[in-house]
Amino acid sequence: MGMEREQIFIDPFKGPSAVLFIKAFTLWSIYPEIIFLTGWTTLLVLLDEHVSALSLKLPPTILTVLGTVIGFVLSYRTSSAYERYTDGRKQWSTIVHVSRTLTCLVWSHCPYPLRLPTASQPATETEKLRGIIEKKTFINLIEGFAVSLKHYLRGEHGIFYEDLYRKSTRFLIKRLTDL
């Protein structure tokens, strides 16, 4: 009598994820500038080749200076991207650390019978079980927060992702879809 496990497969090439990838492609954001600079360069080359009175020769020092400036810009861009990456890793490790600490605090400080037992009325097994279920539910909410934050930061909207449908957070998705 094994429990059947429900598996959810999401095709990354269907639906909004592939569309978001194409929309996020950098070429689309700089496409007008590329067209303008290509046209401008073509016009200058045609004028230089076909108009004999016009000479548009550049001294070689300008190209050297321009190459140096472009090198500095690319170096700055690479170092700032790496800095953002390491900062993101630090923030994520902080989230993991705080989540683990909060989980330990919840598990050790929340009483497992929800009411304080007295000598005349000790806690019943159902009260103890309900307290453990509530602790586990709160811990699952902490895990669900980390997973949903991951999807939000990646720009993946919606709730239909495989890691959100783990046993620990499945009840949340069920409740959200019932609303």
SVG drawing of the C-alpha trace seen along z (x, -y; Angstrom):
<svg xmlns="http://www.w3.org/2000/svg" viewBox="-12 -69 60 71">
<polyline fill="none" stroke="black" stroke-width="0.4" points="0.0,0.0 2.5,-2.6 1.5,-6.1 1.3,-7.4 3.4,-10.4 2.1,-13.1 4.7,-14.4 4.4,-17.7 6.4,-18.3 6.8,-21.8 8.1,-22.1 10.5,-25.1 9.9,-25.7 6.1,-26.1 4.2,-28.9 5.4,-32.2 9.0,-31.1 10.2,-30.9 8.5,-34.2 10.0,-35.8 13.5,-34.6 13.1,-36.1 11.8,-39.4 14.7,-39.5 17.2,-39.2 19.5,-42.3 19.4,-42.8 15.8,-43.9 16.6,-46.8 19.5,-48.1 18.0,-47.3 17.1,-51.0 20.7,-52.1 22.2,-49.3 20.1,-50.3 20.9,-54.0 24.7,-53.4 24.8,-51.0 23.0,-53.5 25.3,-56.4 28.4,-54.3 27.1,-53.3 26.5,-56.9 30.0,-58.0 31.6,-55.2 29.6,-56.0 30.5,-59.7 34.2,-58.9 34.3,-56.5 32.3,-58.5 32.9,-62.2 36.5,-63.0 36.5,-66.5 35.6,-65.0 38.3,-63.2 37.2,-61.5 40.5,-59.8 41.0,-59.3 44.4,-59.5 45.5,-56.2 45.7,-57.7 41.9,-58.1 41.5,-54.4 44.0,-53.6 42.3,-55.9 38.9,-54.5 40.1,-50.9 41.4,-51.8 38.1,-53.4 36.1,-50.4 38.5,-48.1 37.9,-50.1 34.1,-50.0 34.1,-46.3 36.3,-45.7 34.1,-47.8 31.0,-46.1 32.4,-42.6 33.6,-43.5 30.2,-45.1 28.4,-42.0 30.6,-39.8 30.0,-42.1 26.3,-41.8 26.6,-38.0 28.6,-37.7 26.2,-40.1 23.3,-37.9 25.1,-34.8 25.7,-36.6 22.0,-37.6 20.8,-34.1 23.1,-32.5 21.7,-35.0 18.2,-33.9 19.2,-30.2 20.8,-30.9 17.9,-33.0 15.4,-30.4 17.3,-27.6 17.5,-29.7 13.8,-30.5 13.0,-26.9 15.0,-25.8 13.4,-28.5 9.9,-27.5 10.6,-23.8 12.1,-24.4 10.0,-27.2 6.5,-26.5 4.8,-24.1 3.5,-20.9 0.3,-20.8 -1.3,-24.1 -2.6,-24.7 -0.6,-24.3 -1.5,-21.0 -2.4,-21.0 -2.2,-18.2 -6.0,-17.7 -6.1,-17.9 -3.0,-16.5 -2.5,-17.0 -4.2,-14.4 -2.5,-12.7 -4.6,-14.6 -3.6,-17.9 0.1,-16.9 -0.3,-15.8 -2.1,-19.0 0.7,-21.0 3.3,-19.1 1.3,-19.6 1.1,-23.3 4.9,-23.5 5.5,-21.5 3.1,-23.8 4.9,-26.9 8.3,-25.4 6.8,-24.5 5.7,-28.1 9.4,-29.2 10.5,-26.8 7.7,-27.9 8.9,-31.5 12.4,-30.7 11.2,-28.8 8.7,-31.5 11.4,-34.2 13.7,-32.2 11.0,-32.2 10.1,-35.9 13.8,-36.9 14.1,-34.9 11.0,-36.6 9.0,-33.4 5.4,-34.4 2.7,-32.0 2.6,-29.0 2.9,-26.1 6.5,-25.0 7.7,-21.6 9.6,-22.6 6.5,-24.4 4.5,-21.2 6.6,-19.3 4.7,-17.6 5.7,-20.3 4.2,-23.2 1.5,-21.4 -1.3,-22.4 -0.4,-26.1 -0.9,-25.7 -4.2,-23.9 -5.4,-26.7 -4.3,-29.4 -6.1,-27.7 -9.2,-27.3 -9.5,-31.1"/>
</svg>
